[in-house]
Amino acid sequence: MEIQPLAFESLGVRSQATFIETKDVRILVDPAVSLAPRRYGLPPHQKEVDRLTELAKVITEKAKEADVIIVTHYHYDHHDPGFIIPKEIYKNKKVFIKDPKENINLSQKRVRAPKFLNSIHGLPESIESAEGKEIQIGSTKIIFSQAVPHGADERLGYVVQVAVKDGDQAALITSDIEGAPRNMHLEFTLKVKPNVIIIDGPLSYLLGYALKQEDLDNSIKNLERVVKEGAETMIVDHHVLRDLNYKTVLSNVYEIARSVNAKVITAAEFLNTDPLILEARRRELFKEENKPARIPRNLAQLLTSGGQ
């Protein structure tokens, strides 16, 4: 099994886009990228937009190889109705999506999910709700969890977790569970027992606002538990990498991992590169060069046509 993170916060954008390939099937999970519209009161920096453009192209090109595309929920850093990533990536693909009607908040149910489904209408070979399903392709199994809350606050909606099993190898993508503040977030992980888990980490940069100390503490305890339960590699990224102090936040998890000879790393480090932190460094970027930027309106069209 080959696992390739395509776009994550440690690679410079908001995303959890991942490509998994076995001898039987090639799977693309959450093909989308986005940027924080405001951070520290500042708009995106030109370096962030340049990186987003670069990674959007990577996702678009990689999508051509995919047999299966999975959308775990309808936040714009996980799905795209054609704003940045061309909707044509879904053509002739088997598509599995978070159920657009059940266990979903109102904004996703009434606006985002229908808009996405309308945008890709007629393109996929097939499209199915994912919750609770198990798909067998050759010796590879794709297993979906039931819907679980997007972190501790159900108002943010629900997500579907994805596991890929091939022989004695198993990889699991938790989607946005915000570091697993509830025990129910871990039920699927404990069932699958993955060798590699990709988990998003807590919203520590919003502690006291969108995150309670109790939920942060629970997340850290549950991340420690995943390592103790046998995960050989834990890729912790996405939300927690929006915090410049993420290593301090995760210090206990690193310590537990060392004690059991496991790895806790970012997506960038999994790819043997240094983390490229941009959003959390936005103040610094603007001090170095005052270059506010906007995402090109025709980016999806340029990527469809092969333009730069």
C-alpha atoms as one frame of an Amber mdcrd trajectory, in Angstrom:
protein
   0.000   0.000   0.000   1.280   3.460  -0.906  -0.001   6.516   0.951   0.613
   9.980  -0.441  -0.554  13.119   1.363  -1.268  15.659  -1.386  -2.253  18.820
   0.497  -2.232  19.548   4.230  -1.496  22.474   6.546   2.081  21.239   6.885
   2.271  21.503   3.088   0.973  25.092   3.116  -2.836  25.006   2.720  -6.011
  23.949   4.476  -6.691  20.412   3.293  -6.531  16.725   4.081  -6.290  15.482
   0.486  -4.741  12.019   0.395  -4.047   9.433  -2.324  -3.893   5.740  -1.415
  -2.897   3.055  -3.886  -3.004  -0.707  -3.506  -2.414  -3.358  -6.152  -6.174
  -3.334  -6.788  -7.380   0.267  -6.608  -6.340   3.916  -6.459  -8.290   6.089
  -4.029  -8.417   9.874  -3.681  -9.861  11.217  -0.434 -11.144  14.789  -0.034
  -9.773  16.464  -3.195  -9.981  20.102  -2.127  -7.822  22.990  -0.918  -8.661
  26.273   0.758  -7.179  29.184   2.707  -8.331  31.047   5.781 -10.142  34.152
   4.482  -8.834  36.064   7.517  -6.167  35.177  10.068  -4.863  37.688  12.595
  -7.139  40.123  10.762  -5.114  39.621   7.582  -6.165  38.215   4.187  -4.170
  35.418   2.499  -0.604  36.263   1.549   0.627  35.823  -2.011   2.805  32.913
  -0.867  -0.308  31.112   0.374  -2.135  31.632  -2.911   0.901  30.476  -4.874
   1.080  27.327  -2.793  -2.656  26.694  -3.092  -2.380  26.986  -6.886   0.533
  24.562  -6.900  -1.227  21.951  -4.759  -4.518  22.339  -6.627  -2.617  21.293
  -9.727  -1.131  18.296  -7.891  -4.605  17.144  -6.802  -6.066  17.686 -10.271
  -3.324  15.655 -11.920  -3.459  12.889  -9.318  -7.228  12.636  -9.716  -6.684
  11.372 -13.256  -5.130   8.229 -11.763  -7.908   7.583  -9.245 -10.532   4.876
  -9.593 -12.431   5.959  -6.482 -12.986   9.449  -5.046 -14.270   9.914  -1.495
 -15.749  13.068   0.069 -15.935  12.822   3.868 -18.037  15.968   4.422 -18.994
  19.283   2.871 -16.549  21.841   4.233 -14.674  23.565   1.425 -11.269  22.241
   2.466 -12.646  18.722   1.871 -14.912  19.094  -1.144 -15.078  21.505  -4.064
 -18.004  22.133  -6.454 -15.609  23.570  -9.018 -14.302  26.732  -7.336 -10.627
  25.701  -7.322 -10.448  22.008  -8.215 -12.147  21.275 -11.556 -15.376  19.315
 -11.172 -14.243  17.250 -14.169 -12.018  15.197 -11.845 -15.149  13.197 -10.971
 -15.766  12.048 -14.550 -16.065   8.247 -14.810 -15.064   7.740 -11.173 -16.742
   5.689  -8.480 -17.659   8.334  -5.904 -18.547   7.808  -2.246 -19.857  10.771
  -0.273 -20.985  11.735   3.191 -24.749  11.201   3.203 -26.154  14.552   2.035
 -29.417  14.245   3.984 -28.820  12.329   7.220 -26.597  13.339  10.155 -25.692
  16.648   8.569 -26.050  20.245   9.688 -28.371  22.671   7.922 -25.793  24.664
   5.950 -24.347  21.499   4.461 -27.749  19.853   3.941 -29.498  22.832   2.340
 -26.654  24.531   0.472 -23.270  22.863   0.216 -24.179  19.232  -0.423 -26.857
  20.029  -3.066 -24.549  22.527  -4.762 -21.781  19.941  -4.927 -24.062  17.186
  -6.208 -25.513  19.497  -8.860 -22.013  20.509  -9.961 -20.885  16.922 -10.603
 -24.227  15.620 -11.892 -23.724  13.175 -14.749 -19.958  12.978 -14.327 -19.269
  10.010 -11.997 -19.647   6.405 -13.063 -21.524   5.943  -9.791 -22.197   7.907
  -6.622 -23.203   6.462  -3.252 -23.557   7.551   0.348 -20.663   6.065   2.282
 -21.825   5.616   5.874 -21.294   2.131   7.261 -20.417   0.528   3.928 -17.635
  -1.920   3.145 -16.389  -2.187  -0.435 -14.271  -5.078  -1.689 -12.068  -4.501
  -4.749  -9.777  -7.451  -5.329  -8.055  -8.066  -2.011  -8.544  -4.435  -0.945
 -11.312  -3.359   1.406 -12.561   0.211   1.695 -14.456   0.563   4.970 -16.510
   3.580   6.023 -17.530   4.507   9.545 -20.943   5.688  10.541 -21.180   9.465
  10.714 -19.425  11.007  13.721 -19.492  14.616  14.935 -17.074  17.180  13.514
 -15.251  17.504  16.823 -17.028  18.214  20.091 -19.619  20.582  18.598 -22.272
  18.824  16.517 -23.334  22.177  15.052 -20.339  21.868  12.715 -21.923  18.744
  11.283 -20.730  15.174  10.863 -17.982  13.396   8.948 -17.307   9.899   7.636
 -14.040   8.173   8.466 -12.307   6.013   5.833 -10.163   2.906   6.221  -8.305
   1.039   3.483  -7.190  -2.524   4.211  -4.941  -4.668   2.052  -3.628  -7.841
   3.636  -1.984  -7.001   6.942  -1.787  -3.294   6.110  -4.462  -0.797   7.119
  -4.597   2.970   6.741  -7.265   5.146   8.300  -8.228   8.754   7.592 -10.308
  10.180  10.419 -11.411  13.304   8.544 -12.310  16.242  10.800 -12.776  14.849
  14.294 -10.608  17.607  15.794  -8.271  15.252  17.610 -11.011  12.898  18.892
 -12.415  14.778  21.921 -15.137  12.111  22.358 -14.662   8.383  22.819 -17.110
   7.753  19.955 -14.528   9.300  17.610 -12.202   6.387  18.415 -14.658   3.503
  17.969 -13.839   3.071  14.274 -10.082   3.351  14.884 -10.167   0.707  17.617
 -12.145  -1.578  15.300  -9.850  -1.133  12.283  -6.536  -1.120  14.201  -4.626
   0.772  11.488  -0.880   0.656  10.932  -1.076   4.241   9.682  -3.625   6.779
  10.866  -4.098  10.277   9.468  -5.826  12.395  12.093  -6.505  16.111  12.124
  -5.517  17.131  15.652  -7.316  19.569  17.989  -8.243  23.186  17.254  -5.715
  24.367  19.818  -5.283  27.759  18.130  -8.902  28.486  19.067  -8.612  27.440
  22.713 -11.059  29.501  24.754 -13.155  30.308  21.681 -14.137  27.280  19.616
 -12.324  24.801  21.881 -12.762  24.112  25.581  -9.825  23.046  27.744 -11.714
  19.861  28.651 -12.065  18.920  24.987  -8.396  19.645  24.312  -7.395  17.435
  27.240  -9.680  14.647  26.010  -8.219  14.913  22.509  -4.669  14.555  23.762
  -5.619  11.538  25.902  -7.315   9.889  22.937  -4.387  10.589  20.624  -2.143
   8.943  23.209  -4.516   5.981  23.312  -4.341   5.492  19.535  -0.550   5.249
  19.740  -0.733   2.850  22.679  -3.232   0.671  20.805  -0.668  -0.088  18.108
  -0.657   2.562  15.373   2.874   2.476  13.967   2.629   5.863  12.277   0.307
   8.702  13.249   0.165  11.625  10.852  -1.219  14.496  12.937  -1.899  17.543
  10.812  -4.674  19.788   9.499  -6.305  21.755  12.369  -3.466  21.452  14.887
  -0.910  22.730  12.346  -2.701  26.094  12.384  -1.046  26.540  15.788   2.603
  27.615  15.754   2.964  25.846  19.105   1.639  22.506  17.844   4.706  20.619
  19.060   4.042  21.820  22.599   0.359  20.909  22.299   1.308  17.397  21.190
   4.312  16.955  23.513   2.728  14.176  25.578   1.713  12.328  22.420   5.303
  12.496  21.127   6.547  11.152  24.446   4.159   8.191  24.436   5.086   7.439
  20.813   8.788   7.312  21.669   8.077   4.911  24.506   6.355   2.409  22.175
   8.607   2.988  19.148   5.878   4.640  17.060   6.069   7.720  14.845   4.003
  10.879  15.327   4.706  13.171  12.398   3.173  15.735  10.072   2.156  15.004
   6.484   5.239  16.915   5.308   7.524  14.819   7.488   5.844  11.647   6.190
   6.975  12.851   2.758  10.480  13.494   4.152  10.209  17.269   3.826  10.142
  20.065   6.382   6.720  21.447   7.325   5.777  24.511   5.314   3.677  26.485
   7.787   2.032  29.457   6.083  -1.346  30.322   7.629  -0.027  30.338  11.187
   2.900  32.493   9.993   0.718  34.996   8.128   1.787  37.937  10.324   5.416
  37.091   9.646   4.796  36.749   5.904   3.250  40.205   5.739   6.135  41.703
   7.714   8.565  40.228   5.212   6.539  41.362   2.194   3.192  43.162   2.144
   1.519  41.165  -0.618  -2.168  40.405   0.012  -3.615  38.093  -2.620  -6.779
  36.539  -3.944  -7.353  33.117  -5.450  -7.619  33.499  -9.241 -11.283  33.281
 -10.212 -10.555  31.108 -13.225  -8.176  28.699 -11.486 -10.380  25.620 -11.974
 -10.722  26.413 -15.676  -6.970  26.879 -16.020  -6.306  23.540 -14.382  -8.870
  21.840 -16.616  -7.156  23.203 -19.699  -3.699  22.387 -18.383  -2.689  26.028
 -17.928  -0.432  27.299 -15.181
